[in-house]
Amino acid sequence: MGNLPRDRVVPDYPFNCSCVDFCGPFMIRYKNQRKGVLHKIYICVFVCFVSKAIHIEIMSDLTSDAFIATLKRFFSRRGKCAKLYSNNGKTFVGANKDLKRFLKLIEDSDDNLAGFLSDEGIEWKFIPPRAPSSGVVFGKLRLSQ
């Protein structure tokens, strides 16, 4: 077995080094509506590398503006993180088109997300595809309804 990554074993502030993953879409009905109109939402899950604590945020869609707003809410509640990892394999819940939508969100041509991350001083890293030791935090996390 290889050595664990430095970010996972060095004591640090909570959520200073975290990973982000999406699950969904989920169809919800707002409580006080007369007719039950279904709305599609996504759940953004942040996992602390050191303690494996989770932070859950709700997103209305998979656009760069919605993801930046989610990151701002996460930073206001948990503080800014120095490193943010994301999954680029096929572990996203849903079909391959959701994965392509997420990759398009990150590599968007208008550079909204890249500009926001560079302004905040956050280093974004992708785990290697099909590397079981790198995605242990993603693989062990199971959300049930």
MDTraj code that builds the backbone (N, CA, C; nanometers):
import mdtraj as md
import numpy as np

residues = "MET GLY ASN LEU PRO ARG ASP ARG VAL VAL PRO ASP TYR PRO PHE ASN CYS SER CYS VAL ASP PHE CYS GLY PRO PHE MET ILE ARG TYR LYS ASN GLN ARG LYS GLY VAL LEU HIS LYS ILE TYR ILE CYS VAL PHE VAL CYS PHE VAL SER LYS ALA ILE HIS ILE GLU ILE MET SER ASP LEU THR SER ASP ALA PHE ILE ALA THR LEU LYS ARG PHE PHE SER ARG ARG GLY LYS CYS ALA LYS LEU TYR SER ASN ASN GLY LYS THR PHE VAL GLY ALA ASN LYS ASP LEU LYS ARG PHE LEU LYS LEU ILE GLU ASP SER ASP ASP ASN LEU ALA GLY PHE LEU SER ASP GLU GLY ILE GLU TRP LYS PHE ILE PRO PRO ARG ALA PRO SER SER GLY VAL VAL PHE GLY LYS LEU ARG LEU SER GLN".split()
xyz = np.array([
    [0.0843, -0.1172, 0.0000],
    [0.0000, 0.0000, 0.0000],
    [0.0887, 0.1232, 0.0000],
    [0.0553, 0.2204, -0.0808],
    [0.1329, 0.3432, -0.0912],
    [0.1053, 0.4373, 0.0246],
    [0.1831, 0.5422, 0.0293],
    [0.1663, 0.6430, 0.1333],
    [0.0404, 0.7252, 0.1077],
    [-0.0209, 0.7695, 0.2157],
    [-0.1374, 0.8559, 0.2036],
    [-0.0929, 0.9955, 0.1612],
    [-0.1789, 1.0688, 0.0909],
    [-0.1431, 1.2054, 0.0521],
    [-0.1208, 1.2930, 0.1751],
    [-0.0309, 1.3881, 0.1615],
    [0.0046, 1.4777, 0.2721],
    [-0.1177, 1.5547, 0.3231],
    [-0.2070, 1.5915, 0.2325],
    [-0.3255, 1.6685, 0.2713],
    [-0.4194, 1.5907, 0.3625],
    [-0.4104, 1.4584, 0.3630],
    [-0.5013, 1.3771, 0.4426],
    [-0.4491, 1.3452, 0.5809],
    [-0.3174, 1.3571, 0.6041],
    [-0.2618, 1.3133, 0.7319],
    [-0.2076, 1.4269, 0.8173],
    [-0.1826, 1.5438, 0.7593],
    [-0.1309, 1.6568, 0.8362],
    [-0.2486, 1.7275, 0.9033],
    [-0.2440, 1.7469, 1.0364],
    [-0.3536, 1.8174, 1.1036],
    [-0.3692, 1.9595, 1.0494],
    [-0.4913, 1.9985, 1.0265],
    [-0.5189, 2.1287, 0.9669],
    [-0.6557, 2.1762, 1.0148],
    [-0.6920, 2.2981, 0.9767],
    [-0.8235, 2.3500, 1.0098],
    [-0.9304, 2.2692, 0.9362],
    [-1.0507, 2.2607, 0.9916],
    [-1.1568, 2.1870, 0.9215],
    [-1.1872, 2.2493, 0.7853],
    [-1.2037, 2.1667, 0.6866],
    [-1.2386, 2.2029, 0.5497],
    [-1.1335, 2.2912, 0.4819],
    [-1.0095, 2.2986, 0.5360],
    [-0.9050, 2.3742, 0.4670],
    [-0.8639, 2.3021, 0.3389],
    [-0.8660, 2.1715, 0.3428],
    [-0.8433, 2.0906, 0.2230],
    [-0.9652, 1.9998, 0.2090],
    [-1.0462, 2.0226, 0.1076],
    [-1.1716, 1.9489, 0.0933],
    [-1.1879, 1.8977, -0.0482],
    [-1.2863, 1.8111, -0.0638],
    [-1.3228, 1.7647, -0.1972],
    [-1.4712, 1.7934, -0.2183],
    [-1.5083, 1.8089, -0.3433],
    [-1.6456, 1.8426, -0.3779],
    [-1.6989, 1.7371, -0.4739],
    [-1.8244, 1.7038, -0.4576],
    [-1.8897, 1.6069, -0.5448],
    [-2.0369, 1.6445, -0.5546],
    [-2.1003, 1.6033, -0.6623],
    [-2.2419, 1.6301, -0.6832],
    [-2.3209, 1.5014, -0.6759],
    [-2.4463, 1.5125, -0.6366],
    [-2.5397, 1.4025, -0.6524],
    [-2.6730, 1.4613, -0.6956],
    [-2.7477, 1.3831, -0.7636],
    [-2.8745, 1.4318, -0.8131],
    [-2.8879, 1.4035, -0.9608],
    [-2.9873, 1.4519, -1.0254],
    [-3.0867, 1.5476, -0.9803],
    [-3.1965, 1.4821, -0.8966],
    [-3.2517, 1.5610, -0.8077],
    [-3.3642, 1.5208, -0.7247],
    [-3.4822, 1.6105, -0.7582],
    [-3.5996, 1.5541, -0.7567],
    [-3.7209, 1.6311, -0.7824],
    [-3.7880, 1.6596, -0.6483],
    [-3.8105, 1.7891, -0.6196],
    [-3.8738, 1.8271, -0.4932],
    [-3.9990, 1.9093, -0.5215],
    [-4.0853, 1.9134, -0.4218],
    [-4.2050, 1.9948, -0.4242],
    [-4.1962, 2.0936, -0.3092],
    [-4.2155, 2.2210, -0.3388],
    [-4.2137, 2.3198, -0.2318],
    [-4.3377, 2.3037, -0.1453],
    [-4.3230, 2.3306, -0.0174],
    [-4.4247, 2.2964, 0.0809],
    [-4.5535, 2.3776, 0.0667],
    [-4.5440, 2.5067, 0.0445],
    [-4.6631, 2.5915, 0.0495],
    [-4.7226, 2.6215, -0.0875],
    [-4.6981, 2.5380, -0.1846],
    [-4.7578, 2.5586, -0.3157],
    [-4.8897, 2.4845, -0.3245],
    [-4.9849, 2.5474, -0.3892],
    [-5.1157, 2.4852, -0.4022],
    [-5.1093, 2.3647, -0.4955],
    [-5.0510, 2.3839, -0.6126],
    [-5.0316, 2.2717, -0.7042],
    [-4.8881, 2.2256, -0.6885],
    [-4.8705, 2.0994, -0.6791],
    [-4.7380, 2.0448, -0.6546],
    [-4.6505, 2.0446, -0.7787],
    [-4.5865, 2.1563, -0.8068],
    [-4.4960, 2.1641, -0.9208],
    [-4.3608, 2.1090, -0.8773],
    [-4.3077, 2.0174, -0.9559],
    [-4.1789, 1.9579, -0.9228],
    [-4.0650, 2.0459, -0.9729],
    [-3.9632, 2.0617, -0.8890],
    [-3.8442, 2.1387, -0.9238],
    [-3.7234, 2.0471, -0.9138],
    [-3.6313, 2.0637, -1.0070],
    [-3.5103, 1.9818, -1.0094],
    [-3.4012, 2.0522, -0.9289],
    [-3.3381, 1.9790, -0.8361],
    [-3.2266, 2.0329, -0.7590],
    [-3.1104, 1.9340, -0.7641],
    [-2.9925, 1.9848, -0.7331],
    [-2.8722, 1.9032, -0.7207],
    [-2.8148, 1.9265, -0.5820],
    [-2.7445, 1.8299, -0.5313],
    [-2.6810, 1.8427, -0.4005],
    [-2.5308, 1.8445, -0.4207],
    [-2.4678, 1.9440, -0.3629],
    [-2.3231, 1.9590, -0.3684],
    [-2.2689, 1.9179, -0.2314],
    [-2.1819, 1.8178, -0.2296],
    [-2.1294, 1.7626, -0.1047],
    [-1.9819, 1.7994, -0.0937],
    [-1.9465, 1.8681, 0.0142],
    [-1.8074, 1.9000, 0.0448],
    [-1.7622, 1.8069, 0.1566],
    [-1.6469, 1.7437, 0.1400],
    [-1.5938, 1.6505, 0.2392],
    [-1.4572, 1.7002, 0.2834],
    [-1.4379, 1.7124, 0.4151],
    [-1.3089, 1.7517, 0.4711],
    [-1.2126, 1.6344, 0.4578],
    [-1.0906, 1.6605, 0.4079],
    [-0.9943, 1.5524, 0.3894],
    [-0.9443, 1.4972, 0.5219],
    [-0.9266, 1.5817, 0.6222],
    [-0.8651, 1.5384, 0.7475],
    [-0.9643, 1.4630, 0.8349],
    [-1.0827, 1.5204, 0.8568],
    [-1.1771, 1.4602, 0.9512],
    [-1.2916, 1.3841, 0.8842],
    [-1.3053, 1.3957, 0.7529],
    [-1.4139, 1.3352, 0.6755],
    [-1.5515, 1.3875, 0.7163],
    [-1.5545, 1.5075, 0.7706],
    [-1.6818, 1.5729, 0.7989],
    [-1.7429, 1.6171, 0.6660],
    [-1.8757, 1.6202, 0.6586],
    [-1.9400, 1.6597, 0.5340],
    [-2.0187, 1.7879, 0.5535],
    [-2.0294, 1.8631, 0.4453],
    [-2.1104, 1.9842, 0.4403],
    [-2.1937, 1.9732, 0.3130],
    [-2.3244, 1.9873, 0.3249],
    [-2.4153, 1.9679, 0.2121],
    [-2.4786, 2.1010, 0.1749],
    [-2.4744, 2.1336, 0.0463],
    [-2.5391, 2.2530, -0.0075],
    [-2.6329, 2.2104, -0.1199],
    [-2.7395, 2.2860, -0.1390],
    [-2.8361, 2.2580, -0.2446],
    [-2.8138, 2.3562, -0.3587],
    [-2.8139, 2.3036, -0.4814],
    [-2.7986, 2.3869, -0.6010],
    [-2.9228, 2.3729, -0.6876],
    [-2.9621, 2.4822, -0.7504],
    [-3.0806, 2.4779, -0.8354],
    [-3.0499, 2.4233, -0.9739],
    [-2.9281, 2.4448, -1.0232],
    [-2.8893, 2.3930, -1.1545],
    [-2.7377, 2.3813, -1.1618],
    [-2.6885, 2.3283, -1.2735],
    [-2.5452, 2.3067, -1.2906],
    [-2.4836, 2.4155, -1.3786],
    [-2.4964, 2.5396, -1.3372],
    [-2.4322, 2.6496, -1.4086],
    [-2.3166, 2.7010, -1.3250],
    [-2.2270, 2.7748, -1.3899],
    [-2.1118, 2.8272, -1.3168],
    [-2.1546, 2.9287, -1.2118],
    [-2.2572, 3.0085, -1.2414],
    [-2.3046, 3.1065, -1.1430],
    [-2.3628, 3.0386, -1.0193],
    [-2.4379, 2.9311, -1.0389],
    [-2.4941, 2.8585, -0.9245],
    [-2.3845, 2.7930, -0.8423],
    [-2.2814, 2.7406, -0.9089],
    [-2.1724, 2.6775, -0.8351],
    [-2.0891, 2.7807, -0.7595],
    [-2.0668, 2.8986, -0.8189],
    [-1.9941, 3.0050, -0.7487],
    [-2.0733, 3.0506, -0.6269],
    [-2.2060, 3.0623, -0.6399],
    [-2.2891, 3.0991, -0.5247],
    [-2.2814, 2.9922, -0.4162],
    [-2.2771, 2.8651, -0.4563],
    [-2.2634, 2.7559, -0.3597],
    [-2.1288, 2.7624, -0.2896],
    [-2.0219, 2.7900, -0.3654],
    [-1.8896, 2.8044, -0.3041],
    [-1.8863, 2.9212, -0.2059],
    [-1.9512, 3.0323, -0.2416],
    [-1.9544, 3.1482, -0.1507],
    [-2.0284, 3.1150, -0.0217],
    [-2.1399, 3.0405, -0.0320],
    [-2.2120, 2.9992, 0.0890],
    [-2.1265, 2.9067, 0.1738],
    [-2.0573, 2.8152, 0.1089],
    [-1.9690, 2.7227, 0.1803],
    [-1.8566, 2.7987, 0.2505],
    [-1.7948, 2.8952, 0.1812],
    [-1.6855, 2.9725, 0.2412],
    [-1.7348, 3.0601, 0.3556],
    [-1.8565, 3.1129, 0.3455],
    [-1.9065, 3.1980, 0.4534],
    [-1.9388, 3.1172, 0.5788],
    [-1.9732, 2.9898, 0.5625],
    [-2.0046, 2.9071, 0.6792],
    [-1.8835, 2.8352, 0.7355],
    [-1.7928, 2.7897, 0.6496],
    [-1.6805, 2.7061, 0.6935],
    [-1.5449, 2.7728, 0.6798],
    [-1.5373, 2.8883, 0.6182],
    [-1.4088, 2.9535, 0.5939],
    [-1.3519, 2.9099, 0.4597],
    [-1.2591, 2.9910, 0.4079],
    [-1.1991, 2.9593, 0.2783],
    [-1.1108, 2.8374, 0.2882],
    [-1.1144, 2.7551, 0.1867],
    [-1.0257, 2.6392, 0.1846],
    [-0.9077, 2.6687, 0.0922],
    [-0.7933, 2.6099, 0.1262],
    [-0.6728, 2.6319, 0.0466],
    [-0.6723, 2.5435, -0.0772],
    [-0.7187, 2.4194, -0.0635],
    [-0.7201, 2.3255, -0.1758],
    [-0.8574, 2.2627, -0.1871],
    [-0.9026, 2.2490, -0.3097],
    [-1.0324, 2.1896, -0.3375],
    [-1.0125, 2.0829, -0.4448],
    [-1.0465, 1.9596, -0.4127],
    [-1.0320, 1.8476, -0.5050],
    [-1.1684, 1.8129, -0.5619],
    [-1.1693, 1.7651, -0.6848],
    [-1.2946, 1.7160, -0.7415],
    [-1.2678, 1.5888, -0.8195],
    [-1.3726, 1.5179, -0.8434],
    [-1.3679, 1.3882, -0.9078],
    [-1.3851, 1.4077, -1.0578],
    [-1.3013, 1.3446, -1.1372],
    [-1.3215, 1.3518, -1.2814],
    [-1.3481, 1.2150, -1.3420],
    [-1.3779, 1.1177, -1.2579],
    [-1.4130, 0.9846, -1.3077],
    [-1.5626, 0.9737, -1.3276],
    [-1.6125, 0.8506, -1.3374],
    [-1.7557, 0.8300, -1.3598],
    [-1.8284, 0.8006, -1.2299],
    [-1.7857, 0.8629, -1.1198],
    [-1.8518, 0.8364, -0.9933],
    [-1.9629, 0.9349, -0.9631],
    [-1.9865, 1.0300, -1.0507],
    [-2.0987, 1.1189, -1.0284],
    [-2.2267, 1.0384, -1.0401],
    [-2.3205, 1.0714, -0.9517],
    [-2.4496, 1.0044, -0.9588],
    [-2.5216, 1.0544, -1.0833],
    [-2.5701, 0.9639, -1.1615],
    [-2.6379, 1.0022, -1.2839],
    [-2.5633, 0.9526, -1.4048],
    [-2.6017, 1.0015, -1.5170],
    [-2.5465, 0.9540, -1.6428],
    [-2.4200, 1.0293, -1.6804],
    [-2.3612, 0.9884, -1.7885],
    [-2.2376, 1.0482, -1.8359],
    [-2.2590, 1.1935, -1.8775],
    [-2.3787, 1.2303, -1.9173],
    [-2.4026, 1.3683, -1.9578],
    [-2.3933, 1.4628, -1.8385],
    [-2.4279, 1.4157, -1.7178],
    [-2.4105, 1.4992, -1.5999],
    [-2.2628, 1.5232, -1.5728],
    [-2.1804, 1.4219, -1.5972],
    [-2.0360, 1.4381, -1.5818],
    [-1.9829, 1.5396, -1.6819],
    [-2.0296, 1.5296, -1.8062],
    [-1.9850, 1.6256, -1.9073],
    [-2.0316, 1.7661, -1.8731],
    [-2.1520, 1.7777, -1.8163],
    [-2.2010, 1.9090, -1.7749],
    [-2.1132, 1.9685, -1.6650],
    [-2.0701, 1.8846, -1.5701],
    [-1.9847, 1.9330, -1.4621],
    [-1.8472, 1.9734, -1.5144],
    [-1.7896, 1.8921, -1.6041],
    [-1.6599, 1.9287, -1.6607],
    [-1.6703, 2.0566, -1.7430],
    [-1.7829, 2.0748, -1.8120],
    [-1.8045, 2.1988, -1.8861],
    [-1.8182, 2.3160, -1.7898],
    [-1.8781, 2.2920, -1.6759],
    [-1.8923, 2.3952, -1.5740],
    [-1.7561, 2.4436, -1.5265],
    [-1.6624, 2.3511, -1.5089],
    [-1.5300, 2.3878, -1.4598],
    [-1.4461, 2.4512, -1.5697],
    [-1.4546, 2.3970, -1.6904],
    [-1.3735, 2.4479, -1.8004],
    [-1.4549, 2.5418, -1.8882],
    [-1.5403, 2.6211, -1.8277],
    [-1.6293, 2.7098, -1.9011],
    [-1.5490, 2.8147, -1.9770],
    [-1.5987, 2.8527, -2.0925],
    [-1.5245, 2.9459, -2.1772],
    [-1.5209, 3.0870, -2.1197],
    [-1.6197, 3.1250, -2.0394],
    [-1.6195, 3.2613, -1.9874],
    [-1.5322, 3.2766, -1.8632],
    [-1.4738, 3.1688, -1.8149],
    [-1.3770, 3.1707, -1.7050],
    [-1.4309, 3.2342, -1.5769],
    [-1.5617, 3.2270, -1.5541],
    [-1.6176, 3.2779, -1.4285],
    [-1.5609, 3.2034, -1.3094],
    [-1.5647, 3.0717, -1.3148],
    [-1.5199, 2.9906, -1.2025],
    [-1.3700, 3.0019, -1.1836],
    [-1.2946, 2.9972, -1.2930],
    [-1.1488, 3.0085, -1.2825],
    [-1.1087, 3.1444, -1.2267],
    [-1.1774, 3.2497, -1.2679],
    [-1.1484, 3.3831, -1.2150],
    [-1.1811, 3.3939, -1.0675],
    [-1.2938, 3.3353, -1.0265],
    [-1.3317, 3.3398, -0.8852],
    [-1.2314, 3.2647, -0.7993],
    [-1.1908, 3.1444, -0.8442],
    [-1.0955, 3.0653, -0.7660],
    [-0.9597, 3.1328, -0.7569],
    [-0.9142, 3.1961, -0.8644],
    [-0.7849, 3.2642, -0.8586],
    [-0.7923, 3.3895, -0.7724],
    [-0.9052, 3.4600, -0.7744],
    [-0.9207, 3.5771, -0.6872],
    [-0.9191, 3.5376, -0.5402],
    [-0.9773, 3.4226, -0.5083],
    [-0.9835, 3.3773, -0.3701],
    [-0.8573, 3.3037, -0.3265],
    [-0.7685, 3.2708, -0.4191],
    [-0.6446, 3.2008, -0.3855],
    [-0.6649, 3.0535, -0.3545],
    [-0.7567, 2.9889, -0.4261],
    [-0.7887, 2.8484, -0.4019],
    [-0.7268, 2.7643, -0.5126],
    [-0.6614, 2.6572, -0.4737],
    [-0.6002, 2.5662, -0.5699],
    [-0.6975, 2.4524, -0.5978],
    [-0.7394, 2.4359, -0.7239],
    [-0.8343, 2.3324, -0.7639],
    [-0.7557, 2.2179, -0.8256],
    [-0.7781, 2.0967, -0.7759],
    [-0.7082, 1.9796, -0.8273],
    [-0.8095, 1.8718, -0.8624],
    [-0.7777, 1.7949, -0.9659],
    [-0.8569, 1.6782, -1.0024],
    [-0.7834, 1.5544, -0.9552],
    [-0.8579, 1.4576, -0.9030],
    [-0.7934, 1.3309, -0.8706],
    [-0.7738, 1.2547, -1.0007],
    [-0.6724, 1.1682, -1.0088],
    [-0.6508, 1.0932, -1.1330],
    [-0.7665, 0.9976, -1.1606],
    [-0.8038, 0.9825, -1.2876],
    [-0.9122, 0.8888, -1.3179],
    [-0.8699, 0.7450, -1.2914],
    [-0.9623, 0.6679, -1.2411],
    [-0.9420, 0.5256, -1.2113],
    [-0.8258, 0.5016, -1.1155],
    [-0.8074, 0.5911, -1.0185],
    [-0.7052, 0.5715, -0.9155],
    [-0.7773, 0.5464, -0.7840],
    [-0.7911, 0.4210, -0.7421],
    [-0.8727, 0.3913, -0.6247],
    [-0.8186, 0.4516, -0.4964],
    [-0.6878, 0.4686, -0.4847],
    [-0.6341, 0.5223, -0.3600],
    [-0.6577, 0.6717, -0.3483],
    [-0.6694, 0.7426, -0.4599],
    [-0.6900, 0.8871, -0.4545],
    [-0.8339, 0.9227, -0.4233],
    [-0.9269, 0.8406, -0.4655],
    [-1.0668, 0.8728, -0.4468],
    [-1.1304, 0.8031, -0.3293],
    [-1.0523, 0.7716, -0.2269],
    [-1.1053, 0.6984, -0.1125],
    [-1.2149, 0.7778, -0.0438],
    [-1.1979, 0.9094, -0.0345],
    [-1.2988, 0.9913, 0.0315],
    [-1.4289, 0.9866, -0.0473],
    [-1.4203, 0.9887, -0.1819],
    [-1.5408, 0.9819, -0.2634],
    [-1.6045, 0.8443, -0.2559],
    [-1.5214, 0.7397, -0.2608],
    [-1.5729, 0.6038, -0.2668],
    [-1.6392, 0.5589, -0.1393],
    [-1.5926, 0.6045, -0.0247],
    [-1.6467, 0.5600, 0.1034],
    [-1.7713, 0.6369, 0.1443],
    [-1.7976, 0.7497, 0.0800],
    [-1.9106, 0.8328, 0.1180],
    [-2.0369, 0.7801, 0.0517],
    [-2.1332, 0.7411, 0.1312],
    [-2.2603, 0.6912, 0.0796],
    [-2.3722, 0.7746, 0.1404],
    [-2.4517, 0.8334, 0.0547],
    [-2.5660, 0.9107, 0.1009],
    [-2.6918, 0.8309, 0.0733],
    [-2.7783, 0.8223, 0.1719],
    [-2.9049, 0.7529, 0.1513],
    [-3.0179, 0.8499, 0.1782],
    [-3.1320, 0.8223, 0.1199],
    [-3.2456, 0.9125, 0.1351],
    [-3.3158, 0.8902, 0.2658],
])
top = md.Topology()
chain = top.add_chain()
for i, resn in enumerate(residues, 1):
    res = top.add_residue(resn, chain, resSeq=i)
    for name in ("N", "CA", "C"):
        top.add_atom(name, md.element.get_by_symbol(name[0]), res)
traj = md.Trajectory(xyz[None], top)
